[in-house]
Structure formats: C-alpha cells, structure tokens
Amino acid sequence: MPKVQLSVGGFVFELSAQVPLQIEEGYLPFLIEGQTPDFQIRCFAGAQDNFVKPEIHYQAQAPEGVLWEVNQGQEKTCILVYNPENLSQLQQIAYWSEKERSWEIYVLVSEGEGINPLAYPLGPLIWYFLSTVEDVLMIHGSAVILDGQTRVFSGFSGVGKSTMAHLWQEKRKATLVNDDRLILRKEHDAWYVYNTPMFYGAAPQKGKLHTLFFPYHAPVNKLELLGGVAALSKLLAHTIHHGHNKAHVQHHMEIATALISQIPCHKIGVVPTEAVIDYIIATESKHV
C-alpha cells in the first residue's frame, strides 16, 4: 500500500492509499519518514458507492462559483471540493473525524497514474481543521527570521506585507519563512511560526515568534503598540477561520487571546525603504 508522511506545522500527517499517490512539487520538501503520525489521511480513487450529496451548511464562494462546501455531521464533517479550473466539477469528497483525528479523501479528478488527494484547495483546508483542534492559528502573512527572532507581517492584499518581508530578506539577509500562509503554534510556553506547502517548492521553516505587525502604507514610518480588543480584532481579521462552527470560533478566540497576551502586536505605517527596518528594530524594543 502506497504510504507517505508529511510534516506540516510540526505535526505528522500520514497518507495511505491502494493506488499510487501523486505528490505535488510544493509538498515534496515536507516529506518525512518513520515518524509516529498525529493524523491519518486515507485516500481512495473515485466516489463511494451510492454517494448522495448531503445537506450543505456552509459554502466558500469564489467569484466564479462555489469552491467548496461543508456538511457538519454528528460524527464527521463532509467537505465537497470543486475543481478550481472548472467549478461545476466535483474534485474531492473528504470526511474529517475530529474524534479519530483522521481523514478519508475520495478523489474524483485525476491526471495520469495515481491520485492527488491534496489538490488545491483541500490541502490548506486540512491545515485549517488542524487549527480547530490544536493550539494553532493559520494567518495570511509573510514572516522573516533575523538573529533568531521571527517577525510576522500580516494583512490584506496590497498593504505591503510581502514588500516588508522582501526588504528584510534583501537588505539584512533575513530568512523568508513564507509569503502567504503561515501557521502560528504554541509549544510549551512559547510561540513558533511555520510555513506551509505552497504551489512551488520551498524548504520547511520554523522560527520563534518575536513580534506581529499589521502594516499599512503611510507618509512616514510609524509604530503603534496594540493591546486588548484592538490587538485581538486585528489578529482575528487576518487569521483563517470560516465561522460555520461555533466551537471552532470559540477555539480560535481562545488561542488568539493567549497569543496576544504573550506576543507584542503593532500597527506599522510603512515607507518601503531600508530605513523602516532600522526604525522597527529601534522602536519595537521599547514594547518587548
């Protein structure tokens, strides 16, 4: 039986199937061997016999249509995932069991030999459900590691988070952790930042979280320390949560509250030149 293991966010996911597994380029650097799995993913070619579409409780809308939809069952959550290239075509049927910490994925669309169970957008959805059962948040952002300190820049598209990360990388030789989707994980009494598999190959990265920044364009560099509700609302605005399950929302609130109690959060007005790096290092030290 084909079997592979992936390490994402420090957790081990073991995939098994009766047919060959296709592993996309972005997942290859995350492959490991011989570890005790935290989560099982059992993969199948084709739909189950006599599959009937369940009642839908939540839909993720793309501009062209529904990208995926959810049925929240008593024992398992069913996720219907559509082909991003053709949203009328069902791509995967996935069942998540929180109790068993396991997935069953039925792959309906495949190319060549074997199946690709983690084809987008299901892979990132699996990391999302990880955040509903562990001390984990997923966040849209870029992160860099410099001198053992990891800084995260988070925000909506166009605010300058990628520009900031690349400035640190180019001007200070900082290590780029990721430029889109990060995992923030509490381990013992500290918080760490992990990258996640993307559509391109990038080595797994992990760094100890030092500061969170929410950048915006400004005429001058300006740093503002956030606390309490302001910090919590900013963080939750940029973390990935879908809101179809009250327990999930409560869990994310609790994890985010724990994070802001330990990690400084700032709004940062940015002029995107090297000078902003010196400004941040000099100013943030007053708040850490």
DRENVEXRO-494154 format. One record per residue (C-alpha): residue in three letters; residue number from 1; x negated, z negated, y negated; chain. Coordinates in steps of 0.001 Angstrom, whole numbers. Example, Ala and Ser with C-alpha at 12.3 -4.5 7.8 and 13.67 -1.06 7.14 Angstrom:
2
{atom "ALA", 1, {-12300, -7800, 4500}, "A"}
{atom "SER", 2, {-13670, -7140, 1060}, "A"}
//
This chain:
288
{atom "MET", 1, {0, 0, 0}, "A"}
{atom "PRO", 2, {-1498, 1018, -3375}, "A"}
{atom "LYS", 3, {-2142, -2071, -5465}, "A"}
{atom "VAL", 4, {-3850, -2649, -8813}, "A"}
{atom "GLN", 5, {-4300, -5599, -11160}, "A"}
{atom "LEU", 6, {-4242, -5654, -14955}, "A"}
{atom "SER", 7, {-5326, -8472, -17256}, "A"}
{atom "VAL", 8, {-3318, -8493, -20495}, "A"}
{atom "GLY", 9, {-3376, -11453, -22863}, "A"}
{atom "GLY", 10, {-5373, -13369, -20254}, "A"}
{atom "PHE", 11, {-2533, -13042, -17705}, "A"}
{atom "VAL", 12, {-2880, -11142, -14444}, "A"}
{atom "PHE", 13, {-219, -8569, -13551}, "A"}
{atom "GLU", 14, {-345, -7145, -10032}, "A"}
{atom "LEU", 15, {1317, -3755, -9435}, "A"}
{atom "SER", 16, {2164, -2591, -5935}, "A"}
{atom "ALA", 17, {3947, 478, -4578}, "A"}
{atom "GLN", 18, {4470, 2534, -1435}, "A"}
{atom "VAL", 19, {3267, 5669, -3241}, "A"}
{atom "PRO", 20, {172, 6357, -5406}, "A"}
{atom "LEU", 21, {179, 4718, -8834}, "A"}
{atom "GLN", 22, {-717, 6644, -11962}, "A"}
{atom "ILE", 23, {-2657, 4525, -14455}, "A"}
{atom "GLU", 24, {-2805, 5875, -17995}, "A"}
{atom "GLU", 25, {-6069, 6037, -19929}, "A"}
{atom "GLY", 26, {-5189, 3105, -22173}, "A"}
{atom "TYR", 27, {-4734, 781, -19188}, "A"}
{atom "LEU", 28, {-7970, 1642, -17387}, "A"}
{atom "PRO", 29, {-10206, -809, -19328}, "A"}
{atom "PHE", 30, {-7757, -3625, -18440}, "A"}
{atom "LEU", 31, {-8052, -3119, -14677}, "A"}
{atom "ILE", 32, {-9474, -6071, -12731}, "A"}
{atom "GLU", 33, {-9807, -7041, -9080}, "A"}
{atom "GLY", 34, {-9483, -10066, -6858}, "A"}
{atom "GLN", 35, {-7575, -12396, -9189}, "A"}
{atom "THR", 36, {-4559, -14581, -8433}, "A"}
{atom "PRO", 37, {-1620, -12813, -10096}, "A"}
{atom "ASP", 38, {552, -14563, -12665}, "A"}
{atom "PHE", 39, {3213, -11832, -12426}, "A"}
{atom "GLN", 40, {4174, -9356, -9719}, "A"}
{atom "ILE", 41, {5330, -5806, -10501}, "A"}
{atom "ARG", 42, {6809, -3945, -7530}, "A"}
{atom "CYS", 43, {7152, -218, -8153}, "A"}
{atom "PHE", 44, {9377, 2380, -6487}, "A"}
{atom "ALA", 45, {9851, 6149, -6695}, "A"}
{atom "GLY", 46, {13424, 7105, -7563}, "A"}
{atom "ALA", 47, {16536, 5065, -8275}, "A"}
{atom "GLN", 48, {18112, 2584, -5883}, "A"}
{atom "ASP", 49, {20816, 3884, -3582}, "A"}
{atom "ASN", 50, {24263, 3776, -5188}, "A"}
{atom "PHE", 51, {22891, 2700, -8582}, "A"}
{atom "VAL", 52, {25663, 2155, -11127}, "A"}
{atom "LYS", 53, {24848, 1693, -14794}, "A"}
{atom "PRO", 54, {25575, -1934, -15760}, "A"}
{atom "GLU", 55, {27331, -3212, -18858}, "A"}
{atom "ILE", 56, {24973, -2933, -21833}, "A"}
{atom "HIS", 57, {24342, -5974, -24044}, "A"}
{atom "TYR", 58, {21619, -4597, -26343}, "A"}
{atom "GLN", 59, {20300, -1189, -27353}, "A"}
{atom "ALA", 60, {16994, -292, -29010}, "A"}
{atom "GLN", 61, {17773, 2591, -31322}, "A"}
{atom "ALA", 62, {15275, 5301, -32217}, "A"}
{atom "PRO", 63, {16076, 7914, -34895}, "A"}
{atom "GLU", 64, {16881, 10407, -32147}, "A"}
{atom "GLY", 65, {18925, 8040, -29986}, "A"}
{atom "VAL", 66, {18641, 5058, -27642}, "A"}
{atom "LEU", 67, {15085, 4349, -26449}, "A"}
{atom "TRP", 68, {16004, 1526, -24072}, "A"}
{atom "GLU", 69, {18921, -791, -23376}, "A"}
{atom "VAL", 70, {19447, -4146, -21701}, "A"}
{atom "ASN", 71, {21902, -5819, -19368}, "A"}
{atom "GLN", 72, {21371, -9613, -19413}, "A"}
{atom "GLY", 73, {22410, -10759, -15932}, "A"}
{atom "GLN", 74, {22612, -14267, -14489}, "A"}
{atom "GLU", 75, {19640, -13785, -12148}, "A"}
{atom "LYS", 76, {17859, -10725, -13531}, "A"}
{atom "THR", 77, {17610, -8693, -16700}, "A"}
{atom "CYS", 78, {18106, -4959, -16199}, "A"}
{atom "ILE", 79, {16356, -2604, -18616}, "A"}
{atom "LEU", 80, {17169, 1095, -18740}, "A"}
{atom "VAL", 81, {14298, 3015, -20303}, "A"}
{atom "TYR", 82, {14689, 6582, -21566}, "A"}
{atom "ASN", 83, {12084, 9309, -21820}, "A"}
{atom "PRO", 84, {10766, 9307, -25427}, "A"}
{atom "GLU", 85, {10391, 13087, -25200}, "A"}
{atom "ASN", 86, {13980, 13529, -24040}, "A"}
{atom "LEU", 87, {16206, 10540, -24742}, "A"}
{atom "SER", 88, {19006, 11911, -22576}, "A"}
{atom "GLN", 89, {16765, 11435, -19528}, "A"}
{atom "LEU", 90, {16532, 8040, -17823}, "A"}
{atom "GLN", 91, {12840, 7331, -17196}, "A"}
{atom "GLN", 92, {12751, 3888, -15524}, "A"}
{atom "ILE", 93, {15162, 1251, -14298}, "A"}
{atom "ALA", 94, {13457, -2143, -14467}, "A"}
{atom "TYR", 95, {14577, -5585, -13341}, "A"}
{atom "TRP", 96, {12929, -8723, -14708}, "A"}
{atom "SER", 97, {13330, -12054, -12910}, "A"}
{atom "GLU", 98, {12242, -14960, -15091}, "A"}
{atom "LYS", 99, {12644, -17377, -12179}, "A"}
{atom "GLU", 100, {10435, -15336, -9851}, "A"}
{atom "ARG", 101, {8133, -14117, -12658}, "A"}
{atom "SER", 102, {8397, -10647, -11193}, "A"}
{atom "TRP", 103, {9445, -7091, -11993}, "A"}
{atom "GLU", 104, {10992, -4327, -9945}, "A"}
{atom "ILE", 105, {10486, -914, -11542}, "A"}
{atom "TYR", 106, {12183, 2248, -10309}, "A"}
{atom "VAL", 107, {10502, 5349, -11722}, "A"}
{atom "LEU", 108, {12802, 8344, -12139}, "A"}
{atom "VAL", 109, {10466, 10643, -14096}, "A"}
{atom "SER", 110, {7034, 11530, -12765}, "A"}
{atom "GLU", 111, {4454, 14268, -13151}, "A"}
{atom "GLY", 112, {2179, 15338, -10320}, "A"}
{atom "GLU", 113, {1489, 12960, -7460}, "A"}
{atom "GLY", 114, {2450, 9320, -7665}, "A"}
{atom "ILE", 115, {4404, 7362, -10263}, "A"}
{atom "ASN", 116, {3610, 5906, -13669}, "A"}
{atom "PRO", 117, {5633, 2662, -13826}, "A"}
{atom "LEU", 118, {4237, 1539, -17194}, "A"}
{atom "ALA", 119, {5004, 4758, -19083}, "A"}
{atom "TYR", 120, {5900, 4009, -22717}, "A"}
{atom "PRO", 121, {7907, 2112, -23818}, "A"}
{atom "LEU", 122, {8158, -54, -20683}, "A"}
{atom "GLY", 123, {4566, -1323, -20747}, "A"}
{atom "PRO", 124, {4930, -3001, -24165}, "A"}
{atom "LEU", 125, {8359, -4326, -23108}, "A"}
{atom "ILE", 126, {6703, -6163, -20226}, "A"}
{atom "TRP", 127, {4329, -7864, -22689}, "A"}
{atom "TYR", 128, {7366, -8728, -24818}, "A"}
{atom "PHE", 129, {9065, -10513, -21919}, "A"}
{atom "LEU", 130, {5775, -12331, -21330}, "A"}
{atom "SER", 131, {6271, -13788, -24820}, "A"}
{atom "THR", 132, {9663, -15193, -23789}, "A"}
{atom "VAL", 133, {8229, -17419, -21029}, "A"}
{atom "GLU", 134, {4719, -18307, -22227}, "A"}
{atom "ASP", 135, {3110, -19800, -25359}, "A"}
{atom "VAL", 136, {2656, -16303, -26709}, "A"}
{atom "LEU", 137, {3720, -14226, -29692}, "A"}
{atom "MET", 138, {3400, -10462, -29994}, "A"}
{atom "ILE", 139, {2702, -9282, -33512}, "A"}
{atom "HIS", 140, {2276, -5982, -35337}, "A"}
{atom "GLY", 141, {-1137, -6188, -36877}, "A"}
{atom "SER", 142, {-4833, -5452, -36991}, "A"}
{atom "ALA", 143, {-7498, -8015, -36202}, "A"}
{atom "VAL", 144, {-11252, -8314, -36633}, "A"}
{atom "ILE", 145, {-13835, -10737, -35282}, "A"}
{atom "LEU", 146, {-16770, -11723, -37501}, "A"}
{atom "ASP", 147, {-19149, -14593, -36745}, "A"}
{atom "GLY", 148, {-16816, -15963, -34109}, "A"}
{atom "GLN", 149, {-13794, -16030, -36431}, "A"}
{atom "THR", 150, {-10794, -13760, -35857}, "A"}
{atom "ARG", 151, {-8677, -12734, -38801}, "A"}
{atom "VAL", 152, {-5316, -11032, -38320}, "A"}
{atom "PHE", 153, {-3731, -8732, -40921}, "A"}
{atom "SER", 154, {-34, -8260, -40235}, "A"}
{atom "GLY", 155, {2747, -6379, -41953}, "A"}
{atom "PHE", 156, {4962, -3330, -42013}, "A"}
{atom "SER", 157, {3518, 178, -42060}, "A"}
{atom "GLY", 158, {1784, 1102, -45285}, "A"}
{atom "VAL", 159, {888, -2388, -46555}, "A"}
{atom "GLY", 160, {-2822, -1959, -45854}, "A"}
{atom "LYS", 161, {-3391, -3919, -42645}, "A"}
{atom "SER", 162, {-5274, -1084, -40933}, "A"}
{atom "THR", 163, {-7250, -359, -44112}, "A"}
{atom "MET", 164, {-8294, -4004, -44311}, "A"}
{atom "ALA", 165, {-9393, -4142, -40690}, "A"}
{atom "HIS", 166, {-11448, -964, -41004}, "A"}
{atom "LEU", 167, {-13112, -2265, -44183}, "A"}
{atom "TRP", 168, {-14347, -5302, -42254}, "A"}
{atom "GLN", 169, {-15441, -3087, -39397}, "A"}
{atom "GLU", 170, {-17309, -589, -41576}, "A"}
{atom "LYS", 171, {-18779, -2891, -44235}, "A"}
{atom "ARG", 172, {-19526, -6019, -42179}, "A"}
{atom "LYS", 173, {-19799, -4611, -38644}, "A"}
{atom "ALA", 174, {-16896, -6786, -37524}, "A"}
{atom "THR", 175, {-15388, -6133, -34097}, "A"}
{atom "LEU", 176, {-12000, -4434, -34267}, "A"}
{atom "VAL", 177, {-9643, -6183, -31849}, "A"}
{atom "ASN", 178, {-6692, -3828, -32229}, "A"}
{atom "ASP", 179, {-4984, -1736, -34841}, "A"}
{atom "ASP", 180, {-1324, -2094, -33916}, "A"}
{atom "ARG", 181, {-19, -4567, -31323}, "A"}
{atom "LEU", 182, {-1614, -7981, -30721}, "A"}
{atom "ILE", 183, {-940, -10990, -28539}, "A"}
{atom "LEU", 184, {-1371, -14444, -30102}, "A"}
{atom "ARG", 185, {-1726, -17028, -27350}, "A"}
{atom "LYS", 186, {-2061, -20806, -27406}, "A"}
{atom "GLU", 187, {-4614, -22028, -24897}, "A"}
{atom "HIS", 188, {-5007, -25801, -24741}, "A"}
{atom "ASP", 189, {-5252, -26809, -28421}, "A"}
{atom "ALA", 190, {-6486, -23500, -29845}, "A"}
{atom "TRP", 191, {-5014, -20079, -30612}, "A"}
{atom "TYR", 192, {-6539, -16806, -29479}, "A"}
{atom "VAL", 193, {-5963, -13141, -30286}, "A"}
{atom "TYR", 194, {-5871, -10445, -27597}, "A"}
{atom "ASN", 195, {-5467, -6720, -27868}, "A"}
{atom "THR", 196, {-3011, -4858, -25643}, "A"}
{atom "PRO", 197, {-3306, -1483, -23880}, "A"}
{atom "MET", 198, {-2676, 1471, -26164}, "A"}
{atom "PHE", 199, {-2331, 5212, -25537}, "A"}
{atom "TYR", 200, {-6128, 5532, -25921}, "A"}
{atom "GLY", 201, {-8882, 3732, -24034}, "A"}
{atom "ALA", 202, {-10171, 585, -25752}, "A"}
{atom "ALA", 203, {-12044, -2334, -24227}, "A"}
{atom "PRO", 204, {-10181, -5643, -23872}, "A"}
{atom "GLN", 205, {-10946, -8030, -26726}, "A"}
{atom "LYS", 206, {-10364, -11740, -27249}, "A"}
{atom "GLY", 207, {-11157, -13860, -30289}, "A"}
{atom "LYS", 208, {-10355, -17337, -31553}, "A"}
{atom "LEU", 209, {-7757, -17124, -34322}, "A"}
{atom "HIS", 210, {-9039, -18309, -37690}, "A"}
{atom "THR", 211, {-6543, -17070, -40294}, "A"}
{atom "LEU", 212, {-3386, -14969, -40593}, "A"}
{atom "PHE", 213, {-2977, -12650, -43581}, "A"}
{atom "PHE", 214, {58, -10722, -44797}, "A"}
{atom "PRO", 215, {-1385, -8034, -47101}, "A"}
{atom "TYR", 216, {271, -6066, -49876}, "A"}
{atom "HIS", 217, {-1043, -3646, -52490}, "A"}
{atom "ALA", 218, {-1911, -5315, -55808}, "A"}
{atom "PRO", 219, {-3849, -4561, -59016}, "A"}
{atom "VAL", 220, {-6234, -7460, -58281}, "A"}
{atom "ASN", 221, {-7228, -9384, -55164}, "A"}
{atom "LYS", 222, {-5004, -12444, -54907}, "A"}
{atom "LEU", 223, {-4727, -15002, -52112}, "A"}
{atom "GLU", 224, {-1720, -17312, -51743}, "A"}
{atom "LEU", 225, {-1538, -20007, -49078}, "A"}
{atom "LEU", 226, {1845, -20154, -47357}, "A"}
{atom "GLY", 227, {3393, -23158, -45707}, "A"}
{atom "GLY", 228, {6630, -24313, -44122}, "A"}
{atom "VAL", 229, {9557, -21917, -44213}, "A"}
{atom "ALA", 230, {7610, -19303, -46214}, "A"}
{atom "ALA", 231, {4896, -19091, -43558}, "A"}
{atom "LEU", 232, {7382, -19177, -40692}, "A"}
{atom "SER", 233, {9586, -16434, -42129}, "A"}
{atom "LYS", 234, {6601, -14186, -42838}, "A"}
{atom "LEU", 235, {5239, -14656, -39322}, "A"}
{atom "LEU", 236, {8584, -14080, -37611}, "A"}
{atom "ALA", 237, {9217, -10979, -39735}, "A"}
{atom "HIS", 238, {6216, -9295, -38139}, "A"}
{atom "THR", 239, {6332, -10635, -34609}, "A"}
{atom "ILE", 240, {8101, -8616, -31931}, "A"}
{atom "HIS", 241, {11421, -10128, -30899}, "A"}
{atom "HIS", 242, {14666, -8360, -30081}, "A"}
{atom "GLY", 243, {17284, -11056, -30594}, "A"}
{atom "HIS", 244, {19550, -10254, -27647}, "A"}
{atom "ASN", 245, {18930, -13633, -26006}, "A"}
{atom "LYS", 246, {19345, -16934, -27903}, "A"}
{atom "ALA", 247, {16884, -18738, -25648}, "A"}
{atom "HIS", 248, {14231, -16127, -26429}, "A"}
{atom "VAL", 249, {14807, -16501, -30167}, "A"}
{atom "GLN", 250, {14529, -20284, -29914}, "A"}
{atom "HIS", 251, {11349, -20000, -27864}, "A"}
{atom "HIS", 252, {9742, -17691, -30426}, "A"}
{atom "MET", 253, {10761, -20040, -33244}, "A"}
{atom "GLU", 254, {9096, -22973, -31471}, "A"}
{atom "ILE", 255, {5890, -21052, -30757}, "A"}
{atom "ALA", 256, {5710, -19706, -34316}, "A"}
{atom "THR", 257, {6275, -23200, -35738}, "A"}
{atom "ALA", 258, {3452, -24554, -33602}, "A"}
{atom "LEU", 259, {1150, -21763, -34756}, "A"}
{atom "ILE", 260, {1688, -22216, -38499}, "A"}
{atom "SER", 261, {1056, -25949, -38112}, "A"}
{atom "GLN", 262, {-2488, -25164, -36943}, "A"}
{atom "ILE", 263, {-3445, -21800, -38448}, "A"}
{atom "PRO", 264, {-3590, -21065, -42206}, "A"}
{atom "CYS", 265, {-1272, -18241, -43278}, "A"}
{atom "HIS", 266, {-1768, -16313, -46512}, "A"}
{atom "LYS", 267, {-213, -13576, -48559}, "A"}
{atom "ILE", 268, {-3072, -11418, -49768}, "A"}
{atom "GLY", 269, {-2820, -8948, -52640}, "A"}
{atom "VAL", 270, {-5406, -6287, -51930}, "A"}
{atom "VAL", 271, {-7571, -3854, -53835}, "A"}
{atom "PRO", 272, {-9019, -1951, -50842}, "A"}
{atom "THR", 273, {-12736, -2141, -51592}, "A"}
{atom "GLU", 274, {-15563, -4165, -50081}, "A"}
{atom "ALA", 275, {-15100, -6798, -52784}, "A"}
{atom "VAL", 276, {-11916, -8032, -51106}, "A"}
{atom "ILE", 277, {-13965, -9214, -48127}, "A"}
{atom "ASP", 278, {-16148, -11445, -50302}, "A"}
{atom "TYR", 279, {-13038, -12662, -52107}, "A"}
{atom "ILE", 280, {-11300, -13644, -48872}, "A"}
{atom "ILE", 281, {-14306, -15431, -47410}, "A"}
{atom "ALA", 282, {-14862, -17393, -50626}, "A"}
{atom "THR", 283, {-11220, -18245, -51247}, "A"}
{atom "GLU", 284, {-9859, -18914, -47758}, "A"}
{atom "SER", 285, {-12471, -21638, -47187}, "A"}
{atom "LYS", 286, {-10545, -23799, -49657}, "A"}
{atom "HIS", 287, {-7499, -23651, -47393}, "A"}
{atom "VAL", 288, {-9042, -24025, -43913}, "A"}
//
